[in-house]
């Protein structure tokens, strides 16, 4: 597998880093009693997305890279669910929820596209 450039050059990584920043900003407003609950869980899941993209990009084998992208995609799904929970519990205002949800969905689509582009073609 030949790779050029850094994981930092990947648009999906850049978008995921923006998501992390935004998640940290909005969760700082969550109730204090959620500090070890939903706040921590949502932050961990958001951080996991760019972390796994970066770690996978550093791997020498495409199969390993795909494995880490798959983990990132799973974390993206976690963020989607946790944002919905936060919205339903009234921790997120509609504007924040819609912005974060749209970005999370976009990241999922980018990850799916990247994974699909790396899959071997069937002959």
C-alpha positions as a printed NumPy array, in Angstrom:
array([[  0.   ,   0.   ,   0.   ],
       [  1.53 ,   3.283,  -1.056],
       [  0.511,   6.312,   0.962],
       [  1.473,   9.866,   0.342],
       [  0.96 ,  12.663,   2.783],
       [ -0.021,  12.716,   6.4  ],
       [ -3.3  ,  11.844,   8.047],
       [ -3.495,  15.602,   8.675],
       [ -4.01 ,  16.052,   4.92 ],
       [ -7.188,  13.96 ,   4.96 ],
       [-10.337,  16.063,   4.893],
       [-12.14 ,  13.484,   7.027],
       [ -9.474,  13.827,   9.742],
       [ -9.726,  17.624,   9.613],
       [-13.514,  17.489,   9.894],
       [-13.3  ,  14.975,  12.742],
       [-10.924,  17.278,  14.626],
       [-13.437,  20.105,  14.2  ],
       [-16.118,  17.814,  15.606],
       [-13.956,  17.095,  18.664],
       [-13.494,  20.804,  19.327],
       [-17.212,  21.473,  18.951],
       [-18.184,  18.507,  21.145],
       [-15.88 ,  19.752,  23.903],
       [-17.414,  23.227,  23.67 ],
       [-21.027,  22.08 ,  23.889],
       [-20.472,  19.401,  26.517],
       [-18.871,  21.957,  28.81 ],
       [-22.441,  23.243,  29.209],
       [-23.911,  19.85 ,  30.151],
       [-25.041,  19.377,  33.765],
       [-22.156,  18.772,  36.163],
       [-23.629,  15.466,  37.277],
       [-23.106,  14.233,  33.688],
       [-19.352,  14.882,  33.876],
       [-18.611,  11.153,  34.238],
       [-21.606,  10.031,  32.192],
       [-22.735,  11.336,  28.845],
       [-20.193,  14.18 ,  28.757],
       [-17.239,  11.81 ,  29.094],
       [-18.752,   9.199,  26.772],
       [-19.492,  11.697,  24.007],
       [-16.05 ,  13.251,  24.276],
       [-14.325,   9.847,  24.165],
       [-16.305,   8.749,  21.125],
       [-15.599,  12.015,  19.298],
       [-11.866,  11.831,  20.105],
       [-11.798,   8.228,  18.909],
       [-12.702,   9.19 ,  15.341],
       [ -9.616,  11.26 ,  14.381],
       [ -7.412,   9.163,  16.699],
       [ -8.219,   5.966,  14.803],
       [ -7.879,   7.668,  11.43 ],
       [ -4.404,   8.851,  12.45 ],
       [ -3.349,   5.551,  13.968],
       [ -4.589,   3.58 ,  10.984],
       [ -2.84 ,   5.869,   8.521],
       [  0.451,   5.098,  10.259],
       [  0.02 ,   1.343,   9.78 ],
       [  2.083,  -0.343,   7.107],
       [ -0.636,  -2.621,   5.774],
       [ -3.865,  -1.621,   4.101],
       [ -5.817,  -4.249,   6.019],
       [ -4.72 ,  -2.694,   9.327],
       [ -5.588,   0.785,   8.063],
       [ -9.049,  -0.421,   7.06 ],
       [ -9.484,  -1.954,  10.517],
       [ -8.807,   1.407,  12.188],
       [-11.091,   3.228,   9.747],
       [-13.789,   0.727,  10.674],
       [-13.26 ,   1.519,  14.351],
       [-13.481,   5.245,  13.533],
       [-16.755,   4.578,  11.735],
       [-18.085,   2.759,  14.794],
       [-17.155,   5.727,  16.967],
       [-18.924,   8.019,  14.515],
       [-22.062,   5.942,  15.049],
       [-21.633,   6.265,  18.81 ],
       [-21.431,  10.041,  18.504],
       [-24.64 ,  10.073,  16.447],
       [-26.517,   8.118,  19.108],
       [-25.075,  10.099,  22.009],
       [-25.977,  13.413,  20.379],
       [-29.54 ,  12.172,  20.02 ],
       [-29.587,  11.179,  23.691],
       [-28.253,  14.608,  24.688],
       [-30.943,  16.277,  22.56 ],
       [-33.727,  14.154,  24.035],
       [-32.539,  14.902,  27.57 ],
       [-32.518,  18.624,  26.828],
       [-28.739,  19.026,  27.146],
       [-28.358,  20.36 ,  23.593],
       [-30.202,  23.264,  22.042],
       [-31.651,  22.541,  18.6  ],
       [-29.071,  24.659,  16.767],
       [-26.122,  22.838,  18.374],
       [-27.711,  19.439,  17.846],
       [-28.42 ,  20.076,  14.159],
       [-24.906,  21.413,  13.495],
       [-23.185,  18.54 ,  15.294],
       [-25.484,  15.892,  13.833],
       [-24.908,  17.172,  10.285],
       [-21.138,  17.195,  10.768],
       [-21.221,  13.711,  12.282],
       [-23.238,  12.35 ,   9.348],
       [-20.862,  14.03 ,   6.872],
       [-17.867,  12.425,   8.607],
       [-19.592,   9.039,   8.395],
       [-20.11 ,   9.485,   4.668],
       [-16.472,  10.477,   4.191],
       [-15.283,   7.469,   6.192],
       [-17.538,   5.147,   4.195],
       [-16.207,   6.637,   0.96 ],
       [-12.6  ,   6.245,   2.063],
       [-13.18 ,   2.654,   3.158],
       [-14.98 ,   1.84 ,  -0.086],
       [-12.186,   3.39 ,  -2.169],
       [ -9.661,   1.108,  -0.459],
       [-11.621,  -2.124,  -0.895],
       [-10.239,  -4.477,  -3.526],
       [-12.302,  -4.64 ,  -6.693],
       [-14.099,  -7.898,  -7.502],
       [-13.216,  -9.198, -10.945]])
